[in-house]
Amino acid sequence: MPTIQPITLPARLDKEAVNAVYRGIAPLYDIWGALTETKARSRCLEVADIRDGESVLEVAVGTGLTFAEILKRNPSGFTEGVDLTSAMLERARKRAAAIGGNNYVLNVGDAYHLDVADATFDVVVKNFMFDLLPEPDFAIVLAEFKRVLRPGGRLVLANMAHARHWHHRLWETVYNINPAWMGGCRGVALEGPMRAQGFVNLQREFVSQMTFPAEIVSGIKPER
Protein backbone atom coordinates (compact mmCIF):
# COMPACT_ATOMS: atom_id res chain seq x y z
CA MET A 1 0.00 0.00 0.00
CA PRO A 2 1.25 3.53 -0.73
CA THR A 3 2.43 5.59 2.22
CA ILE A 4 -0.08 8.23 3.28
CA GLN A 5 1.69 11.56 3.64
CA PRO A 6 0.65 13.67 6.65
CA ILE A 7 -1.22 16.83 5.82
CA THR A 8 0.47 20.08 6.84
CA LEU A 9 -1.98 22.35 8.60
CA PRO A 10 -2.29 25.86 7.15
CA ALA A 11 -0.20 28.64 8.69
CA ARG A 12 -2.58 30.87 10.62
CA LEU A 13 -0.35 33.75 11.76
CA ASP A 14 1.00 36.34 9.33
CA LYS A 15 4.34 38.12 9.85
CA GLU A 16 2.79 40.92 11.87
CA ALA A 17 1.03 38.45 14.16
CA VAL A 18 4.19 36.34 14.53
CA ASN A 19 6.16 39.43 15.52
CA ALA A 20 3.53 40.38 18.09
CA VAL A 21 3.34 36.87 19.56
CA TYR A 22 7.10 36.50 19.95
CA ARG A 23 7.45 40.00 21.33
CA GLY A 24 5.04 38.91 24.04
CA ILE A 25 6.57 35.52 24.82
CA ALA A 26 10.23 36.60 24.60
CA PRO A 27 10.67 36.74 28.42
CA LEU A 28 9.37 33.16 28.76
CA TYR A 29 10.71 31.59 25.59
CA ASP A 30 13.75 29.97 27.22
CA ILE A 31 11.46 27.93 29.47
CA TRP A 32 9.57 26.61 26.45
CA GLY A 33 12.87 25.90 24.70
CA ALA A 34 14.26 23.98 27.67
CA LEU A 35 11.14 21.82 27.92
CA THR A 36 10.55 20.99 24.25
CA GLU A 37 13.42 22.03 21.95
CA THR A 38 16.72 21.30 23.69
CA LYS A 39 17.13 17.84 22.17
CA ALA A 40 16.42 19.02 18.63
CA ARG A 41 18.65 22.10 18.93
CA SER A 42 21.54 20.01 20.24
CA ARG A 43 21.18 17.48 17.45
CA CYS A 44 20.95 20.28 14.88
CA LEU A 45 24.34 21.56 16.05
CA GLU A 46 25.84 18.08 15.94
CA VAL A 47 24.65 17.56 12.37
CA ALA A 48 25.88 21.03 11.32
CA ASP A 49 29.38 20.00 12.47
CA ILE A 50 30.60 23.59 12.56
CA ARG A 51 34.37 23.85 12.19
CA ASP A 52 36.26 26.72 13.73
CA GLY A 53 37.02 29.36 11.12
CA GLU A 54 33.86 28.90 9.07
CA SER A 55 31.31 31.53 8.08
CA VAL A 56 27.96 30.63 9.67
CA LEU A 57 24.47 32.10 9.43
CA GLU A 58 21.68 31.32 11.85
CA VAL A 59 18.21 32.39 10.76
CA ALA A 60 15.54 32.88 13.44
CA VAL A 61 18.00 33.08 16.33
CA GLY A 62 15.28 33.74 18.91
CA THR A 63 16.84 34.40 22.30
CA GLY A 64 20.21 33.11 21.11
CA LEU A 65 20.14 29.61 22.60
CA THR A 66 21.77 28.06 19.53
CA PHE A 67 23.64 31.19 18.49
CA ALA A 68 25.66 31.18 21.71
CA GLU A 69 26.67 27.57 21.13
CA ILE A 70 27.74 28.38 17.57
CA LEU A 71 29.96 31.19 18.87
CA LYS A 72 31.67 28.76 21.26
CA ARG A 73 32.37 26.37 18.37
CA ASN A 74 33.53 29.07 15.96
CA PRO A 75 35.80 31.50 17.87
CA SER A 76 38.04 32.14 14.85
CA GLY A 77 35.27 32.32 12.26
CA PHE A 78 32.39 34.68 11.61
CA THR A 79 28.80 34.12 12.74
CA GLU A 80 25.77 36.13 11.72
CA GLY A 81 22.29 35.85 13.18
CA VAL A 82 18.96 37.32 12.12
CA ASP A 83 15.49 37.31 13.63
CA LEU A 84 12.22 39.00 12.77
CA THR A 85 11.56 40.13 16.35
CA SER A 86 13.72 42.75 18.06
CA ALA A 87 12.57 41.66 21.54
CA MET A 88 14.04 38.20 20.94
CA LEU A 89 17.25 39.72 19.55
CA GLU A 90 17.75 41.80 22.68
CA ARG A 91 18.09 38.59 24.66
CA ALA A 92 20.28 37.00 22.01
CA ARG A 93 22.64 39.98 22.15
CA LYS A 94 22.99 39.70 25.93
CA ARG A 95 23.70 35.99 25.63
CA ALA A 96 26.31 36.54 22.91
CA ALA A 97 27.96 39.41 24.81
CA ALA A 98 28.47 37.12 27.79
CA ILE A 99 30.61 34.87 25.61
CA GLY A 100 32.71 37.78 24.33
CA GLY A 101 34.46 38.42 21.06
CA ASN A 102 33.61 40.66 18.14
CA ASN A 103 33.37 38.09 15.35
CA TYR A 104 29.59 38.14 15.07
CA VAL A 105 26.62 40.32 14.20
CA LEU A 106 22.96 40.07 15.21
CA ASN A 107 20.37 41.97 13.21
CA VAL A 108 16.65 42.15 12.57
CA GLY A 109 16.16 40.30 9.31
CA ASP A 110 13.66 38.54 7.10
CA ALA A 111 14.33 34.99 5.86
CA TYR A 112 12.52 35.82 2.62
CA HIS A 113 15.04 38.53 1.75
CA LEU A 114 18.42 38.11 3.45
CA ASP A 115 20.62 41.19 3.25
CA VAL A 116 23.64 39.08 2.33
CA ALA A 117 25.67 38.59 -0.85
CA ASP A 118 25.50 35.36 -2.82
CA ALA A 119 27.72 32.45 -1.70
CA THR A 120 28.69 34.03 1.65
CA PHE A 121 28.31 31.21 4.17
CA ASP A 122 29.73 27.74 4.72
CA VAL A 123 26.80 26.78 6.94
CA VAL A 124 23.21 27.96 7.36
CA VAL A 125 21.35 26.80 10.46
CA LYS A 126 17.68 27.36 11.25
CA ASN A 127 15.70 26.28 14.31
CA PHE A 128 11.89 26.28 14.38
CA MET A 129 10.87 28.79 11.74
CA PHE A 130 9.45 26.88 8.76
CA ASP A 131 6.73 25.62 11.07
CA LEU A 132 5.43 29.21 11.11
CA LEU A 133 5.45 29.76 7.34
CA PRO A 134 2.80 29.05 4.72
CA GLU A 135 3.71 25.83 2.92
CA PRO A 136 3.89 27.51 -0.55
CA ASP A 137 6.60 29.83 0.84
CA PHE A 138 8.97 27.00 1.76
CA ALA A 139 10.49 27.08 -1.73
CA ILE A 140 11.04 30.86 -1.59
CA VAL A 141 12.93 30.72 1.70
CA LEU A 142 14.92 27.60 0.80
CA ALA A 143 16.00 29.27 -2.46
CA GLU A 144 17.22 32.25 -0.43
CA PHE A 145 19.17 29.96 1.90
CA LYS A 146 20.70 28.23 -1.12
CA ARG A 147 21.64 31.58 -2.63
CA VAL A 148 23.69 32.69 0.39
CA LEU A 149 25.44 29.32 0.78
CA ARG A 150 28.76 28.67 -0.89
CA PRO A 151 28.98 25.65 -3.24
CA GLY A 152 29.37 22.64 -0.98
CA GLY A 153 27.82 24.57 1.92
CA ARG A 154 25.64 22.87 4.50
CA LEU A 155 22.02 23.64 5.41
CA VAL A 156 20.62 22.20 8.64
CA LEU A 157 17.02 22.76 9.73
CA ALA A 158 15.17 21.87 12.91
CA ASN A 159 11.40 22.03 12.62
CA MET A 160 8.32 20.92 14.45
CA ALA A 161 7.43 17.65 12.73
CA HIS A 162 4.22 15.83 11.87
CA ALA A 163 2.97 13.55 14.61
CA ARG A 164 4.13 9.93 14.55
CA HIS A 165 2.11 8.69 17.51
CA TRP A 166 -1.11 9.66 19.22
CA HIS A 167 0.64 11.56 22.01
CA HIS A 168 2.34 13.88 19.50
CA ARG A 169 -1.08 15.03 18.29
CA LEU A 170 -1.65 16.97 21.50
CA TRP A 171 0.34 19.85 20.01
CA GLU A 172 -1.74 19.91 16.82
CA THR A 173 -4.87 20.04 18.97
CA VAL A 174 -3.49 23.05 20.84
CA TYR A 175 -2.60 24.70 17.52
CA ASN A 176 -6.12 24.15 16.19
CA ILE A 177 -7.62 25.72 19.31
CA ASN A 178 -5.34 28.76 19.26
CA PRO A 179 -2.19 28.90 17.09
CA ALA A 180 -0.74 31.71 19.24
CA TRP A 181 -0.46 29.27 22.17
CA MET A 182 2.00 27.32 19.99
CA GLY A 183 3.81 30.44 18.83
CA GLY A 184 2.27 29.74 15.44
CA CYS A 185 4.11 26.41 15.10
CA ARG A 186 2.61 23.30 13.53
CA GLY A 187 4.13 20.14 12.09
CA VAL A 188 5.90 20.40 8.71
CA ALA A 189 8.13 18.23 6.52
CA LEU A 190 11.11 19.83 4.75
CA GLU A 191 12.95 16.94 3.13
CA GLY A 192 10.84 17.07 -0.04
CA PRO A 193 11.07 20.86 -0.50
CA MET A 194 14.85 20.73 0.07
CA ARG A 195 15.18 18.04 -2.60
CA ALA A 196 13.07 20.12 -4.97
CA GLN A 197 15.48 23.05 -4.48
CA GLY A 198 18.41 20.89 -5.54
CA PHE A 199 20.04 20.15 -2.19
CA VAL A 200 21.88 16.83 -2.14
CA ASN A 201 23.04 14.29 0.48
CA LEU A 202 19.77 14.79 2.32
CA GLN A 203 19.41 13.32 5.79
CA ARG A 204 16.41 13.41 8.13
CA GLU A 205 16.04 12.45 11.78
CA PHE A 206 13.00 12.49 14.04
CA VAL A 207 13.31 13.43 17.72
CA SER A 208 10.74 13.92 20.46
CA GLN A 209 10.98 15.76 23.76
CA MET A 210 8.06 16.05 26.21
CA THR A 211 5.99 14.50 23.36
CA PHE A 212 6.87 17.52 21.16
CA PRO A 213 7.80 16.11 17.71
CA ALA A 214 10.69 17.58 15.73
CA GLU A 215 12.75 16.79 12.66
CA ILE A 216 16.34 17.63 11.79
CA VAL A 217 16.85 17.83 8.04
CA SER A 218 20.21 18.51 6.42
CA GLY A 219 21.53 18.86 2.91
CA ILE A 220 24.39 20.25 0.86
CA LYS A 221 24.39 22.85 -1.91
CA PRO A 222 25.92 21.17 -4.97
CA GLU A 223 29.42 22.21 -5.99
CA ARG A 224 28.11 23.11 -9.43
N, C-alpha and C positions, 0 to 999 in steps of 0.2 A: 504494500500500500504506500502511496506517496506521503511524504512527511507534510503535516499541516503546519504552515508557518504562522507563528503568533501574529496577531493584529496589533499594530502600534496605535495606541490611542491618540487622538488629535491633541496638538498643543493648544492650551487654553489661556495662556498668558502671553500678551504681546511684550515687546521690549520695554515699554513704559511701565507695564505692570510688574515685569520681572525686576526692574530697577527698584521700584517701590517696595516690593516684597523683601528683596535682599538688603535694602537699606534698613528695613525694620528688624530683620532677624540677625543682622551682622553681630550684635553683642552676644548672641546665643549660638552662633553657627558652630563654634568649636565643640560645643557639647554634642550637637547633632553629628558632626564629623567623627568625634571619638566613638560614638555609639554605633554608627552604621557604615562609615567610609574608610576607617583606618586600614583595614585589610586590603581593600582595593587600591588605595593610594600607595601603600607600601609595595604591592605587587607591580603596580604601574611603574614605579621607580626602578624596581629590579629588572623589569623587561626593557626599560629605556636604556639601561646599562651606560649611564653617562660617564664619559671619560674626562678627566681633568684636562682643561685646555680647549674644550669644545665650545661652540656657540649654541646656546639653548634658548628656546622660547617656550614659556608656559602661557597658555591661553586660559582665561577664567581662573585666575590665581586665588580668588576668594580672600580669605584671611591670611593666606601665605603659608598654609600648613605644608604643602608640597614644595613651594618655592624656597622655603628655608632649607629644606633637605637638599634641594638641587644646589644651592649655594655652598653647602658643606662639601658636596661631591665635586664641585667645579671651581675651586679657589683661584685657579690660574686662567680660567676661561671667562666667557661673558654670558650673562644670563639676563634675559628680558622677560618681564611679565606684564600682562594686560588683563583688565577686568572692566566690565561695563559699569560697575557700581563703585563710586568713590568711597562710600562708607566701608566697604570691604577692603579696599586698597589701603585705607588709613591703618588698618590692623596689620595688613601685610607689610607695610613699610616699617612699622614698629618691630615686627618679628625679624625682618631682614636686617634692620639697624643693629639689633642685638647680636647678630653674628659678626658684623663688621665688614670692612672692605668697601671698595668703590667700583667693583666690576659688574654692576647690575643697574638696571633701570626698572621702575614700576610706573605704568601709566594707565590712565583710562583709555580703553580701546574697544573696538568692535571686531569680532571674529569675521564678520562679513567683508570688512575692508581694513586689513592690517596695514598700518603705516610703516611698511618695511619693504626694502628692495627685494627683487627676485633673488632666489638662491642665497639667502643670508645665513640660514641656520643648519647645523648638523642634526639637531633633534628638535622636534616639536612635541610637547606633552600637553594633554588636556584632561582635566578631571571634572566629570559631571557638568557638562554643558549641553551636549547634543540632546540630552533628555528633556531640555527646555524648548528645543527648536521645532518648528513645523517640519515634518518629514520631507517635503519637497525641497527644503532649504539645505538638507544635508550635503547635497552635491555642490552647492555654492560654497559652503564653508570648507569642505574638503579640498576643493580646487584651490582655494586661497591658501590653505595649509601647504598643499603641494607646491604652489608657486614660491613660497618663501623658503622651502627646503632646498638644500643643495642636492645635486644628483648623488644617490646613495644614502641620502639622509633618512632618518628614522622618525616615524610618527607613531605615538603610543597614546591610546585613548582609554579612559575609564568612564563607563557610563552605567546608569541604572539599566538593568537588563529585564527582559521579559521573564515572567514567573516560570519556574520549572515545576514547583510543587504547590500544593494548596496553600501552605503557610506564606509563600511569597506574595500571594494575591491580596493579602491584607493591604499592602501599600497601594495597589491599584484601586482598591475600594476607597481608601482615604482620598486618593487623587480624584476619583469620580464624585465624591461628596464635596470637596473643596480643594482645587489644585494648589491654592496658596499654602495650605497646610503642608504640602509636599515641596514647597519652594518651586512649584511648577514642574517638578520632575515626574516622568513616567517611563516605563520600560521601552527601550529602543534596541535596535540591532544594527551595528555599523559595519560588519564584515562585508556584506554585499555592496553597500555604497562605496567602501574603500576599494574593493575590487573593480567596480565600475569606473572609478577615477584613475585606474592604472597602477595602483600600489601593488607591489609584489611581496613574496615571502610572508603572506598573511598568517597570523597566528591569533587564536582567540581562546580565552580562558573564562570560566565562570566562577565567581566567588560569592559567598553569602555571609553576611554578618548581622546578627540580631534579626534574622529572616529577611534582611534587605538584600535583594538580588543585584549583582553587578557583573559587568563583563570588562575584560581588558583585551583590547584589540590592537594589534601592532602590524605595521607594514613598512616597506621601504620604497622610496621614490627611485624609479629605475635610473641607471647611470646614463641612459640615452633614450 
